[in-house]
Amino acid sequence: MEKKAKLSTTKAKAISLHIGLNAVSANAYGGWSGELNACEFDAKDMAAIAKSCGMKSTVLLTKKGTRANMLAAMRSAAKQLAAGDLFFLTYSGHGGQIPDVTGEEKDKQDETWCLYDGQLIDDELYFELSQFATGVRVLVFSDSCHSGTVTRAAPPQPGMIWPMIGRSKMMPLAVGMRTYREHQAFYDKLQQDVAKAAGKASLPDPDSVLAQLAVSPRLTAIAKKFKPAVILISGCQDNQTSMDGDHNGAFTEQLLKVWNNGSFRGNYAKFHAAIKTLLPAEQTPNLFTLGAAARFLTQQPFSI
């Protein structure tokens, strides 16, 4: 009797990181503490999904949501994961902005995530994502405001939406300006260090990653060089704001409803479309990919 070929028993590995900040350190933001209601709930609920799907999770809530803790967790995951593995990252909190000093941004602004003790610049996030190995699947959900448009001091542009109710996750423009002024040397050096590490030729338009803007003329060339397959789903479009809630952020609340404790059946594109139908026109979640993500998009959400 012929022996049957042995099937590979190697199982893909999955690591997740969930960050939720209901406040930031006033010392790092010019006296502003940015209180929100539901961001810790968002992080815990996303971690619960990850755990139910067999992922090894880290949760960083408010005071634990520091720059060092987030970067350490991402770098640790990048070292552990190989082709076919999954890294799942979620962020719920304020989004902000600082002046671009390295010349990559057309609007002369870098978008940020407001971590507890300082902002994480979009350049940094892209660079950390680029450190994952070829074939690693990276899924990012951002329930925050992180676009240049909504915090710009210029007059409102045609089509700009300003929600009239609820609490926005946008860091106020005045706070952003004060924060940068008080910590300018720190933020300028961060940008310069990333530019140096990445090399001018391979720098992306960071807005394409964090602010979900698919408008960079360099994007196609950059994506071809991007090793992991990345799916990013944000809580809103560039000219909108993500709203906080009592128990979850508006985006996360509808995501959980669609997921329905795992009963959702469909791929990432259908998942995004279903969430989109439950949110008002004033907050339309965006879907964006980097790298060879076509196959990744056809998979059941959160599947390892």
Secondary structure as UniProt FT lines:
FT   STRAND          14..20
FT   HELIX           26..28
FT   TURN            29..31
FT   HELIX           39..52
FT   TURN            53..54
FT   STRAND          56..61
FT   HELIX           62..64
FT   HELIX           67..80
FT   TURN            83..84
FT   STRAND          86..92
FT   STRAND          95..99
FT   TURN            106..107
FT   STRAND          109..115
FT   TURN            116..117
FT   STRAND          118..121
FT   HELIX           122..130
FT   TURN            134..135
FT   STRAND          137..143
FT   HELIX           148..151
FT   TURN            158..159
FT   HELIX           173..182
FT   HELIX           184..198
FT   HELIX           200..202
FT   HELIX           207..210
FT   TURN            217..218
FT   HELIX           219..225
FT   STRAND          229..234
FT   TURN            238..239
FT   HELIX           250..259
FT   HELIX           260..262
FT   HELIX           268..278
FT   TURN            281..282
FT   STRAND          286..290
FT   HELIX           294..297
FT   TURN            301..302
//
